[in-house]
Amino acid sequence: MVAFWRQRPRHQWWAAALAVLIPAGIVLVFTIDTRTGLAPTRTVTIIDNWPATRSDAEIRAAQKANQEAIEARAKARRDQFRRIDENLNRLGI
């Protein structure tokens, strides 16, 4: 076997090295990727328990409060994106 490899020209040595290194690199990348900790996270669902005697006015008030909270979060998120956009525009991007 040693005699076989001693007779090989230089370009075959490079090809043999690449034939070993490329699959080893792919396996290495997949191994590193499995250790990144990007496993799916738990999703917590909160369910409110309301009494059956709740009036329509109470329901509407709760819905209005929930809608206001959703709109406040959306506005805060838009403001974050606006600040990012302003910073990027300032940098000329």
C-alpha positions as CSV (number, residue, x, y, z in Angstrom):
1,M,0.0,0.0,0.0
2,V,2.8,2.4,0.8
3,A,4.3,1.7,-2.7
4,F,1.0,2.5,-4.3
5,W,0.8,5.9,-2.6
6,R,4.5,6.7,-3.3
7,Q,3.8,6.4,-7.0
8,R,0.9,8.9,-7.0
9,P,1.4,12.4,-8.4
10,R,0.9,15.5,-6.2
11,H,-2.6,16.3,-7.5
12,Q,-3.9,12.9,-6.4
13,W,-2.6,13.6,-2.9
14,W,-4.6,16.8,-2.9
15,A,-7.7,15.0,-4.2
16,A,-7.4,12.3,-1.5
17,A,-7.0,14.9,1.2
18,L,-10.1,16.8,0.0
19,A,-12.0,13.5,-0.3
20,V,-11.4,13.0,3.4
21,L,-11.6,16.6,4.7
22,I,-14.9,17.6,3.0
23,P,-17.0,14.9,4.5
24,A,-15.2,15.3,7.8
25,G,-16.0,19.0,7.7
26,I,-19.7,18.4,7.0
27,V,-19.9,15.9,9.9
28,L,-18.1,18.5,12.1
29,V,-20.5,21.3,11.1
30,F,-23.5,19.1,11.9
31,T,-22.0,18.1,15.2
32,I,-21.4,21.7,16.2
33,D,-24.9,22.6,15.1
34,T,-26.5,20.1,17.4
35,R,-24.9,21.8,20.4
36,T,-26.1,25.3,19.7
37,G,-29.1,24.9,22.1
38,L,-31.7,25.9,19.6
39,A,-34.2,23.3,20.8
40,P,-37.8,24.2,20.6
41,T,-39.0,26.0,23.8
42,R,-42.1,25.3,25.7
43,T,-45.2,27.4,24.9
44,V,-47.2,28.4,27.9
45,T,-50.9,29.0,27.3
46,I,-52.7,30.9,29.9
47,I,-56.5,30.4,30.0
48,D,-58.6,32.7,32.0
49,N,-61.4,31.1,34.1
50,W,-64.4,33.4,34.2
51,P,-67.6,32.8,36.2
52,A,-70.7,32.0,34.1
53,T,-72.5,34.9,35.7
54,R,-70.3,37.5,34.2
55,S,-72.2,40.3,32.5
56,D,-71.8,41.5,28.9
57,A,-70.4,44.8,30.2
58,E,-67.7,43.0,32.1
59,I,-66.8,41.0,29.0
60,R,-66.6,44.2,26.9
61,A,-64.5,45.9,29.5
62,A,-62.1,43.0,29.6
63,Q,-61.9,42.8,25.8
64,K,-61.2,46.6,25.6
65,A,-58.4,46.3,28.2
66,N,-56.9,43.3,26.3
67,Q,-57.1,45.2,23.0
68,E,-55.4,48.3,24.6
69,A,-52.6,46.1,25.9
70,I,-52.2,44.5,22.5
71,E,-52.1,47.9,20.8
72,A,-49.6,49.2,23.3
73,R,-47.2,46.3,22.6
74,A,-47.6,46.8,18.9
75,K,-46.8,50.5,19.3
76,A,-43.7,49.7,21.4
77,R,-42.6,47.2,18.7
78,R,-43.2,49.8,15.9
79,D,-41.1,52.3,17.9
80,Q,-38.3,49.8,18.3
81,F,-38.2,49.3,14.5
82,R,-38.5,53.0,13.9
83,R,-35.4,53.6,16.1
84,I,-33.5,50.9,14.3
85,D,-34.5,52.4,10.9
86,E,-33.4,55.8,12.0
87,N,-30.0,54.4,13.2
88,L,-29.5,52.6,9.9
89,N,-30.5,55.7,7.9
90,R,-28.0,57.7,10.0
91,L,-25.3,55.2,9.0
92,G,-26.4,55.4,5.4
93,I,-27.7,51.9,5.2
